[in-house]
Amino acid sequence: MHKNVNKLITGHVVSDSQKIPLEELCNSCSISVEEIKVMVEHGIIKPIQFQTDIHRWAFNGKCVLRIKTVVRLQRDLGVNMAGAALAVELLDEIKKLRQIKSIVDV
């Protein structure tokens, strides 16, 4: 016998140009400030304006997708941070090449 289970999923749309404070980014991606710091050190994400005080950092909307991709790579495939940094860079290159191809094909 199957039970009907309704789940309420909530969220909000984040634009690439949106400025996201560090704490909000941590909450949105369910990761710690230290993990954000490590991702910045590996070049996975970059603060909009680099501040010496880490708690004043803010990020753009693209960082949310990159962080979530890194978290999935680590969780699902056991990829370390350096490998995840390489993977997201390669994924970005593939996306750029596909955009160029779609323009050329038109």
Secondary structure, DSSP 8 states (H G I E B T S, - for coil): ---------------TT--EEHHHHHHHHT--HHHHHHHHHTTS---SS--SSGGG-EE-THHHHHHHHHHHHHHHH---HHHHHHHHHHHHHHHHHHHHHHHHH-
